[in-house]
């Protein structure tokens, strides 16, 4: 595995691969890798000749009172995991490599995709996401880029950016990877103490109960939303940011469930803010 820290070296490496006719798969991450990240890497490895993984904790997608400086990092461990998985290039830029002095151009997406869910709760977050992903796509020029469905709104935002700005890349969303008790894997899970970790199970339990209700015939979005909200609220340590039932493609709120549906949740448990969702097709 080749580890590079500058844009110039990354460009040189991927240009060489393109000259050889290789397809390029790309997995952007913020590091502190877990099995969810590695499922993306493994799929990229199966489907491409060359696999590039970036590790960059992007400062522009964190708000002023969020956990940028405290975000968990373990570069040595991450690199060992990537090498074992057969990654070809690991890109680990410094912040001033991606945002040099005088940087002033941002990618701003307007409309419902960024104005709801996490976009409503974290102003400016998606401006940081679209800017860094656009920069990385320009550097790597991947044929395919891999993202996890846990960050479903991010996937929708990036798909729209790719369409709007004519990026020649296929966005591949991959299933959520969960702990045996249902908790969606997240780097922020490391913040949870044992009691909070136990309480966090209610997030997926509420979502699974909602799915069961839908599969039993429930089609009223408000009733599904209330089912999830009341189940999560039954655990006092879990503070709800939002519970929404939306169209899985354009994220517009639903009244009746039909087609591709997503139930999305964000909560705070002590220090961390955790997100999760389930998606299903309703006839």
C-alpha positions in Angstrom: 0.0 0.0 0.0 1.2 3.5 -0.9 0.5 6.2 1.7 0.5 9.7 0.3 -0.1 13.0 2.1 -0.1 15.6 -0.8 -2.5 16.3 -3.6 0.4 16.2 -6.1 1.5 12.7 -5.2 -2.1 11.5 -5.2 -2.7 12.9 -8.7 0.5 11.3 -9.9 -0.4 7.9 -8.5 -3.9 7.8 -10.0 -2.8 9.1 -13.3 -0.4 6.3 -13.6 -3.2 3.8 -12.9 -5.4 5.4 -15.5 -2.7 5.2 -18.1 -2.6 1.4 -17.5 -6.4 1.3 -18.0 -7.3 0.5 -14.4 -10.6 1.3 -12.9 -10.5 3.2 -9.7 -12.7 2.7 -6.6 -12.7 5.4 -3.9 -13.8 5.3 -0.2 -13.7 8.7 1.6 -13.5 8.4 5.4 -12.7 10.4 8.5 -10.7 7.5 9.9 -11.1 5.6 13.2 -12.2 2.8 11.0 -14.6 0.1 11.9 -16.4 -2.8 10.2 -18.8 -0.5 8.5 -15.9 1.4 6.7 -14.2 -1.9 5.9 -17.4 -3.2 4.2 -17.1 -0.3 1.8 -13.4 -1.0 1.2 -14.1 -4.7 0.6 -16.7 -3.9 -2.0 -14.5 -1.4 -3.7 -11.7 -4.0 -3.8 -14.1 -6.5 -5.4 -15.3 -4.1 -8.1 -12.2 -2.1 -9.1 -8.6 -2.6 -10.2 -7.2 0.2 -7.9 -8.7 1.2 -4.5 -8.0 4.6 -2.9 -9.1 5.4 0.6 -8.9 8.9 2.1 -8.6 9.6 5.8 -9.4 13.2 6.6 -11.3 14.7 9.5 -12.8 17.6 7.6 -13.0 20.8 9.7 -15.5 22.5 7.5 -18.3 20.1 8.2 -18.1 20.6 12.0 -20.0 23.4 13.7 -18.3 25.7 16.3 -19.6 23.6 19.3 -19.1 20.2 17.7 -16.4 17.6 18.3 -13.8 18.3 15.6 -10.8 18.4 17.9 -12.1 15.5 20.0 -13.1 13.3 17.0 -11.4 9.9 17.5 -8.3 9.3 15.5 -5.9 6.3 15.3 -3.8 6.6 12.1 -1.5 3.7 12.8 -4.4 1.3 13.4 -6.3 2.6 10.4 -3.4 2.1 8.0 -2.8 -1.4 9.2 -6.5 -2.2 8.6 -6.3 -0.7 5.1 -3.2 -2.6 4.2 -4.6 -5.9 5.3 -7.7 -5.2 3.2 -5.6 -4.8 0.1 -6.0 -1.0 -0.4 -3.6 0.4 -3.0 -3.4 4.1 -2.0 -4.2 5.7 1.4 -4.5 9.5 1.2 -3.9 11.3 4.5 -3.7 15.0 3.9 -3.2 17.7 6.5 -5.9 20.4 6.9 -3.7 23.0 5.2 -3.2 20.7 2.2 -7.0 20.6 1.6 -7.6 24.2 2.7 -4.5 26.2 2.0 -4.1 29.8 2.9 -6.5 31.9 0.8 -9.0 29.1 0.2 -12.4 30.7 -0.5 -14.4 28.5 -2.8 -17.1 26.3 -1.4 -19.8 24.0 -2.9 -23.2 25.0 -1.6 -26.2 22.9 -2.4 -29.6 24.5 -1.8 -33.1 23.0 -1.5 -34.8 20.3 0.4 -32.0 17.8 0.5 -29.8 20.0 2.7 -32.6 21.9 4.5 -34.0 19.0 6.4 -32.9 16.3 8.9 -29.2 16.9 9.8 -29.0 19.9 7.5 -31.6 21.6 9.7 -29.8 20.6 12.9 -26.3 21.3 11.7 -26.2 24.6 9.7 -23.3 24.6 7.3 -22.5 20.9 7.7 -23.4 19.9 4.2 -21.5 22.8 2.7 -18.4 21.3 4.3 -19.4 17.8 3.0 -20.0 18.8 -0.6 -16.8 20.9 -0.7 -14.5 18.2 0.5 -16.1 15.5 -1.5 -15.9 17.6 -4.7 -12.2 18.3 -4.0 -11.5 14.6 -3.4 -13.4 13.6 -6.6 -11.3 16.0 -8.6 -8.1 14.6 -7.1 -9.0 10.9 -7.4 -11.2 10.9 -10.4 -12.8 7.6 -9.4 -15.0 5.4 -11.5 -17.0 4.5 -8.4 -17.2 6.0 -4.9 -18.6 4.1 -1.9 -20.7 5.5 0.9 -22.6 3.9 3.8 -26.4 4.1 4.0 -26.1 5.1 7.7 -25.4 8.6 6.3 -28.3 8.4 4.0 -28.8 12.2 3.7 -25.2 12.6 2.8 -25.5 10.0 0.1 -28.6 11.8 -1.4 -26.7 15.2 -1.2 -23.6 13.8 -3.0 -25.7 12.0 -5.6 -27.4 15.4 -6.4 -24.0 17.2 -6.5 -22.6 14.6 -8.9 -25.6 15.0 -11.2 -25.6 18.8 -11.0 -21.9 19.3 -11.5 -21.4 16.5 -14.1 -18.9 14.4 -12.1 -18.2 11.3 -14.0 -18.5 8.9 -11.0 -21.0 6.3 -9.9 -22.1 6.6 -6.3 -22.5 3.3 -4.6 -24.4 3.2 -1.3 -23.8 0.1 0.9 -25.9 -1.4 3.7 -25.6 -0.3 7.3 -23.3 -2.6 9.4 -24.7 -3.1 12.9 -23.5 -4.6 16.2 -25.2 -7.9 17.2 -27.6 -5.9 19.3 -28.6 -3.7 16.4 -26.6 -0.5 17.1 -25.3 1.0 13.9 -21.6 1.1 13.8 -20.2 4.6 14.2 -16.8 6.1 15.1 -18.6 8.2 17.7 -19.8 5.0 19.5 -16.5 5.1 21.3 -17.7 8.1 23.3 -20.4 6.0 25.0 -19.9 4.7 28.5 -21.3 1.2 29.3 -24.7 2.6 30.5 -25.0 4.9 27.5 -24.0 2.0 25.2 -26.8 -0.1 26.7 -29.3 2.7 26.3 -28.3 3.3 22.7 -29.9 0.0 21.7 -33.3 1.8 21.8 -32.5 3.6 18.5 -32.4 0.5 16.3 -35.1 -1.2 18.4 -37.5 1.7 17.7 -36.7 1.6 14.0 -37.2 -2.2 13.8 -40.5 -1.9 15.6 -41.6 0.7 13.0 -40.6 -1.5 10.2 -42.6 -4.4 11.7 -45.6 -2.0 12.0 -45.3 -1.1 8.3 -45.0 -4.7 7.3 -48.2 -5.4 9.2 -50.0 -2.7 7.2 -49.5 0.6 8.9 -49.4 3.4 6.3 -49.9 6.5 8.3 -46.5 8.4 8.5 -47.5 10.3 11.6 -48.4 7.1 13.4 -45.0 5.6 12.5 -43.2 8.7 13.5 -44.9 8.7 16.9 -44.2 5.0 17.4 -40.5 5.7 17.0 -40.5 8.9 19.0 -42.3 7.4 22.0 -40.1 4.2 22.0 -36.9 6.3 22.1 -38.4 8.7 24.6 -39.0 5.8 27.0 -35.2 5.9 27.7 -34.6 9.1 29.6 -30.9 9.4 28.7 -31.6 9.5 25.0 -32.4 13.0 23.8 -34.2 13.2 20.4 -33.0 15.6 17.8 -35.4 14.4 15.1 -37.5 11.5 14.0 -38.7 11.9 10.4 -40.5 9.7 7.9 -39.5 10.8 4.4 -39.3 9.8 0.8 -36.0 7.9 0.6 -34.9 9.6 -2.7 -35.7 13.3 -2.2 -36.2 13.4 1.6 -39.6 15.1 1.5 -41.9 14.4 4.4 -44.6 11.8 3.9 -48.2 11.6 5.1 -49.0 8.2 3.6 -46.3 5.5 3.1 -45.8 4.4 -0.5 -42.8 3.7 -2.6 -39.3 4.1 -1.2 -39.6 5.2 2.4 -36.9 6.2 5.0 -37.4 6.5 8.7 -34.5 8.7 9.9 -33.4 9.4 13.5 -30.9 11.6 15.2 -30.3 11.6 19.0 -27.8 12.7 21.6 -26.7 10.3 24.3 -24.4 12.2 26.6 -21.6 13.5 24.5 -22.2 11.9 21.1 -24.9 12.7 18.5 -25.9 9.4 16.7 -27.9 8.9 13.6 -29.6 5.9 12.1 -32.2 5.0 9.6 -34.1 2.2 7.9 -35.2 2.2 4.3 -37.9 0.0 2.8 -40.2 -0.2 -0.2 -43.9 0.1 0.6 -46.6 -1.1 -1.8 
